[in-house]
Amino acid sequence: MQVSVYDTYVTRTDGAVMHFDILVPSTLSSPVTIHAYGQAYLSTKGQAGQPLTAKECRFCHIEQATQEIEANITSQGFHIIEMQGC
């Protein structure tokens, strides 16, 4: 499965920055859906409601998904790779 990677930076409620990637099927290009996935992830980290728009979340590249990533996308529609401050 080919996935699109969206490089995402969100300022946490304590002022620190979270950096994570949102991976979705390469056929999905709806910013509303991608941002909703990001908000769902932020909710799991106690950061619900933090701004997540095109300014914070930008398309980066397309890559081949691993089996783990593909399984997560199949079950929940997206996969998150935590980079910093998550």
Backbone as ProteinMPNN parsed JSONL, in Angstrom:
{"seq_chain_A": "MQVSVYDTYVTRTDGAVMHFDILVPSTLSSPVTIHAYGQAYLSTKGQAGQPLTAKECRFCHIEQATQEIEANITSQGFHIIEMQGC", "coords_chain_A": {"N_chain_A": [[0.847, -1.18, 0.0], [0.56, 2.17, -0.873], [1.319, 5.13, 0.883], [0.477, 8.44, 1.925], [2.431, 10.888, 3.482], [2.098, 13.164, 6.044], [3.651, 15.813, 7.391], [3.672, 17.041, 10.596], [3.291, 19.611, 12.972], [2.486, 20.617, 16.161], [1.611, 22.917, 18.66], [1.756, 22.207, 22.017], [-0.389, 22.309, 24.958], [1.227, 23.114, 27.036], [3.067, 24.664, 25.817], [5.252, 23.461, 24.574], [6.457, 21.813, 21.579], [4.889, 19.417, 19.558], [5.91, 16.974, 17.279], [4.892, 15.051, 14.681], [4.088, 12.472, 12.291], [1.395, 12.039, 10.077], [0.032, 9.323, 8.546], [-1.677, 8.271, 5.712], [-3.83, 6.528, 3.333], [-2.584, 6.818, -0.003], [-4.477, 7.592, -1.779], [-6.184, 9.233, -0.452], [-6.959, 12.574, -0.04], [-8.254, 14.571, 1.281], [-8.18, 17.409, 3.175], [-9.788, 17.936, 5.411], [-10.469, 15.405, 6.448], [-7.902, 14.348, 6.991], [-6.946, 16.205, 8.876], [-8.834, 15.723, 10.857], [-8.107, 13.143, 11.63], [-5.632, 13.765, 12.758], [-6.514, 15.361, 14.899], [-7.901, 13.423, 16.356], [-5.771, 11.828, 17.18], [-4.386, 13.747, 18.751], [-6.21, 14.022, 20.825], [-5.858, 11.621, 22.186], [-3.544, 12.153, 23.448], [-4.036, 14.033, 25.335], [-4.325, 16.565, 24.294], [-6.487, 17.69, 23.041], [-8.258, 19.848, 20.87], [-6.194, 21.571, 20.256], [-4.734, 23.748, 17.807], [-4.803, 22.527, 14.493], [-4.127, 22.737, 11.38], [-3.724, 23.428, 7.839], [-1.452, 24.919, 8.095], [-0.053, 23.752, 10.216], [0.113, 21.126, 9.399], [1.404, 19.462, 6.794], [1.619, 18.094, 3.489], [4.159, 15.765, 2.801], [5.55, 13.498, 1.517], [5.236, 10.449, -0.494], [5.201, 7.041, 0.364], [6.045, 3.506, 0.606], [4.031, 1.471, 2.598], [4.712, -0.244, 5.674], [3.923, -3.551, 6.971], [2.788, -3.249, 9.531], [1.991, -0.536, 9.558], [0.181, -0.567, 7.433], [-1.764, -2.309, 8.51], [-2.738, -0.763, 10.667], [-3.813, 1.423, 9.258], [-5.775, 0.118, 7.804], [-7.472, -0.67, 9.887], [-8.098, 1.73, 11.334], [-7.962, 3.88, 9.628], [-5.809, 5.609, 9.537], [-2.319, 6.19, 10.424], [0.022, 7.001, 12.938], [3.227, 8.386, 13.264], [5.291, 9.03, 15.813], [7.45, 11.694, 16.406], [8.803, 13.878, 17.883], [8.429, 15.198, 21.176], [6.017, 13.992, 21.845]], "CA_chain_A": [[0.0, 0.0, 0.0], [1.241, 3.464, -0.899], [0.741, 6.056, 1.856], [0.918, 9.833, 1.944], [2.956, 11.282, 4.788], [1.857, 14.575, 6.358], [4.533, 16.287, 8.448], [2.772, 17.815, 11.45], [3.833, 20.263, 14.168], [1.405, 21.208, 16.951], [2.033, 23.448, 19.95], [1.004, 21.616, 23.125], [-0.953, 23.256, 25.919], [2.302, 23.625, 27.892], [3.938, 25.487, 24.987], [6.215, 22.643, 23.84], [5.99, 21.448, 20.24], [4.794, 18.011, 19.17], [6.181, 16.718, 15.864], [4.488, 13.7, 14.323], [3.639, 12.275, 10.916], [0.112, 11.372, 9.862], [0.091, 8.52, 7.331], [-2.998, 7.901, 5.2], [-3.712, 5.978, 1.979], [-2.2, 7.851, -0.976], [-5.684, 8.008, -2.506], [-6.92, 10.188, 0.384], [-6.356, 13.911, -0.102], [-9.152, 15.515, 1.94], [-7.588, 18.017, 4.374], [-10.716, 17.823, 6.544], [-10.313, 14.06, 7.002], [-6.545, 14.214, 7.526], [-6.888, 17.001, 10.108], [-9.65, 15.015, 11.856], [-7.261, 12.069, 12.148], [-4.665, 14.414, 13.642], [-7.215, 15.756, 16.124], [-8.171, 12.19, 17.106], [-4.504, 11.484, 17.833], [-4.126, 14.732, 19.803], [-7.1, 13.701, 21.948], [-5.265, 10.52, 22.958], [-2.375, 12.704, 24.141], [-4.473, 15.106, 26.222], [-4.129, 17.833, 23.594], [-7.681, 17.953, 22.226], [-8.581, 21.247, 20.61], [-5.045, 22.366, 19.813], [-4.857, 24.029, 16.371], [-4.201, 21.628, 13.516], [-4.613, 23.187, 10.075], [-2.71, 23.286, 6.791], [-0.228, 25.567, 8.588], [0.64, 22.808, 11.088], [0.097, 19.78, 8.821], [1.673, 19.606, 5.358], [2.027, 16.91, 2.736], [5.612, 15.647, 2.695], [5.928, 12.57, 0.453], [4.528, 9.166, -0.567], [6.111, 5.914, 0.566], [5.438, 2.188, 0.744], [3.716, 1.178, 4.001], [5.082, -1.53, 6.256], [2.738, -4.334, 7.335], [2.194, -2.644, 10.731], [1.315, 0.701, 9.151], [-0.978, -0.958, 6.623], [-2.78, -2.863, 9.412], [-3.352, 0.359, 11.386], [-4.627, 2.191, 8.315], [-6.948, -0.7, 7.5], [-8.395, -0.71, 11.028], [-8.563, 3.034, 11.826], [-7.929, 4.897, 8.572], [-4.562, 6.372, 9.558], [-1.248, 5.734, 11.311], [0.835, 8.11, 13.432], [4.616, 8.155, 13.658], [5.693, 10.067, 16.76], [8.814, 12.134, 16.139], [9.344, 14.618, 19.025], [7.511, 15.872, 22.082], [4.695, 13.356, 21.87]], "C_chain_A": [[0.893, 1.243, 0.0], [0.534, 4.402, 0.079], [1.317, 7.45, 1.661], [1.323, 10.167, 3.364], [2.756, 12.783, 4.951], [2.678, 14.94, 7.59], [3.76, 17.293, 9.294], [3.488, 18.33, 12.695], [2.68, 20.949, 14.888], [1.986, 21.704, 18.272], [1.126, 22.869, 21.033], [0.487, 22.698, 24.063], [0.111, 23.826, 26.852], [3.324, 24.451, 27.113], [4.999, 24.725, 24.219], [5.601, 22.244, 22.497], [5.999, 19.933, 20.074], [5.068, 17.922, 17.672], [5.818, 15.26, 15.608], [4.068, 13.67, 12.864], [2.288, 11.569, 10.931], [0.223, 10.639, 8.533], [-1.316, 8.068, 6.966], [-2.816, 7.255, 3.827], [-3.418, 7.099, 0.984], [-3.393, 8.342, -1.792], [-6.512, 9.027, -1.727], [-6.221, 11.542, 0.34], [-7.215, 14.975, 0.571], [-8.501, 16.102, 3.191], [-8.486, 17.876, 5.601], [-10.539, 16.466, 7.23], [-8.951, 13.895, 7.654], [-6.414, 14.993, 8.833], [-7.714, 16.352, 11.218], [-8.868, 13.851, 12.458], [-6.224, 12.636, 13.115], [-5.297, 14.823, 14.959], [-7.537, 14.532, 16.989], [-6.914, 11.753, 17.85], [-4.214, 12.443, 18.98], [-4.988, 14.463, 21.033], [-6.525, 12.591, 22.816], [-4.068, 10.986, 23.768], [-2.741, 13.846, 25.085], [-4.331, 16.488, 25.618], [-5.311, 18.169, 22.687], [-7.897, 19.45, 22.074], [-7.403, 22.119, 20.215], [-5.156, 22.579, 18.302], [-4.115, 23.003, 15.515], [-4.839, 21.969, 12.175], [-3.524, 22.927, 9.048], [-1.396, 23.936, 7.212], [0.603, 24.588, 9.416], [0.855, 21.439, 10.446], [0.246, 19.887, 7.305], [2.089, 18.282, 4.728], [3.54, 16.915, 2.582], [6.008, 14.751, 1.518], [5.021, 11.339, 0.483], [5.562, 8.063, -0.401], [5.322, 4.613, 0.644], [5.228, 1.897, 2.228], [4.283, -0.17, 4.415], [3.794, -2.28, 6.593], [2.032, -3.727, 8.543], [1.401, -1.384, 10.376], [0.058, 0.376, 8.359], [-2.104, -1.508, 7.499], [-3.488, -1.745, 10.178], [-4.26, 1.172, 10.477], [-5.898, 1.421, 7.963], [-7.957, -0.656, 8.644], [-8.921, 0.657, 11.446], [-8.486, 4.166, 10.815], [-6.638, 5.678, 8.489], [-3.549, 5.707, 10.484], [-0.441, 6.96, 11.702], [2.244, 7.615, 13.716], [5.011, 9.326, 14.549], [7.162, 10.403, 16.542], [9.442, 12.81, 17.371], [8.213, 15.174, 19.876], [6.132, 15.266, 22.19], [4.502, 12.592, 23.158]], "O_chain_A": [[1.847, 1.345, 0.771], [-0.695, 4.468, 0.107], [2.478, 7.619, 1.287], [0.656, 9.784, 4.325], [3.184, 13.573, 4.11], [2.431, 14.441, 8.688], [3.25, 18.284, 8.772], [4.193, 17.588, 13.378], [1.976, 21.768, 14.298], [2.757, 21.0, 18.923], [-0.095, 23.012, 20.985], [0.882, 23.86, 23.967], [-0.076, 24.909, 27.407], [4.329, 24.889, 27.674], [5.598, 25.278, 23.296], [4.388, 22.326, 22.304], [6.975, 19.259, 20.402], [4.525, 18.701, 16.888], [6.364, 14.352, 16.234], [3.736, 14.699, 12.276], [2.068, 10.629, 11.695], [0.481, 11.261, 7.503], [-2.052, 7.548, 7.805], [-1.761, 7.411, 3.213], [-3.945, 8.203, 1.116], [-3.32, 9.396, -2.425], [-7.439, 9.621, -2.277], [-5.033, 11.644, 0.646], [-6.929, 16.165, 0.443], [-8.287, 15.383, 4.167], [-7.988, 17.712, 6.715], [-10.469, 16.394, 8.456], [-8.855, 13.358, 8.758], [-5.832, 14.491, 9.795], [-7.341, 16.421, 12.389], [-8.954, 13.6, 13.66], [-5.968, 12.053, 14.168], [-4.694, 14.655, 16.019], [-7.454, 14.6, 18.215], [-6.982, 11.355, 19.013], [-3.836, 12.007, 20.068], [-4.535, 14.658, 22.161], [-6.68, 12.609, 24.037], [-3.626, 10.287, 24.679], [-1.86, 14.549, 25.58], [-4.227, 17.477, 26.344], [-5.148, 18.857, 21.679], [-7.74, 20.216, 23.025], [-7.588, 23.287, 19.873], [-5.622, 21.691, 17.589], [-2.963, 22.662, 15.78], [-5.954, 21.54, 11.878], [-2.519, 22.283, 9.349], [-0.333, 23.54, 6.732], [1.831, 24.592, 9.328], [1.699, 20.671, 10.907], [-0.665, 20.343, 6.614], [2.796, 17.472, 5.327], [4.135, 17.946, 2.268], [6.722, 15.194, 0.618], [4.162, 11.2, 1.353], [6.66, 8.138, -0.954], [4.095, 4.617, 0.735], [6.149, 2.061, 3.028], [4.331, -1.112, 3.624], [2.703, -1.715, 6.511], [0.802, -3.692, 8.58], [0.277, -1.197, 10.842], [-0.998, 0.966, 8.582], [-3.273, -1.206, 7.26], [-4.71, -1.777, 10.322], [-5.354, 1.568, 10.88], [-6.972, 2.011, 7.84], [-9.163, -0.61, 8.404], [-10.071, 0.76, 11.873], [-8.899, 5.288, 11.107], [-6.383, 6.345, 7.486], [-3.879, 4.783, 11.227], [-0.242, 7.86, 10.887], [2.436, 6.564, 14.327], [5.06, 10.471, 14.1], [8.013, 9.515, 16.498], [10.488, 12.372, 17.85], [7.169, 15.571, 19.359], [5.18, 15.942, 22.582], [3.45, 11.988, 23.365]]}, "name": "protein", "num_of_chains": 1, "seq": "MQVSVYDTYVTRTDGAVMHFDILVPSTLSSPVTIHAYGQAYLSTKGQAGQPLTAKECRFCHIEQATQEIEANITSQGFHIIEMQGC"}
